[in-house]
Amino acid sequence: MSPSEPEPGLRTLKKQRTRQTIADTAIALFLDRGFEQVSVAEIAAAAEVSKPTLFRYFASKEELVLHRFADHLGEAGRVVRDRAAGLTPLEALERHHLAGLAAHEPQTGLTDDPEVLAFLRLVYQTPGLSAQLRAYLDADAEALVEALDPARGIAARLLAAQYLAVRQELAHTTWIRLTDGGQDVDEAGRQAAAETVTAFALLRDGAGAHGF
């Protein structure tokens, strides 16, 4: 928080704590028993709130999980808009992804935190959640298209769709290596970085003709 921003009031802090408690309770139950096996009523009871209160904070059962991705919505568009002078959009996006891998950011699929790996398993292996994640990716794509080309031309729309598909495939492949493939985080990270370079080279070959 910057010095110019006011401190949140007690009411706001209470709401933030309630929201966090509901989300943490839900995810703990989902990880223990499975997404489909836990009802909203059970979550509300465990979090000591009513169902109407739960739905004031989260519009759906899926959002109880996927809200963790909300901080990254529009991130690709921001990376393109804020890129350094002289960098193409794809160069900026590639550097951003490689930096995420170096920092072991969970959205890259590269992490040695068992709880995060279990959370990603929950998302990837629950059909309802993986389908809803697609809606988050669509919102990301819209923001990226706008950053690439305010006129929303077909080249920008195709590139945004391709980039989001590549990003998700890279993350999922890396996660698979850590969980089912038995690789350690350093080995998986080296392979993920090499594959990132390959993936962006493929994107760049097709996108260069359109100035991306």
Secondary structure, DSSP 4 states (H G I P E B T S, - for coil): --TTSPPPPHHHHHHHHHHHHHHHHHHHHHHHH-STT--HHHHHHHHT--HHHHHHH-SSTTHHHHGGGGGGTTHHHHHHHTPPTT--HHHHHHHHHHHHHHTT-GGGT----HHHHHHHHHHHH-HHHHHHHHHHHHHHHHHHHHHH-TT--HHHHHHHHHHHHHHHHHHHHHHHHHHTS---HHHHHHHHHHHHHHHHHHHHHHHGGGT-
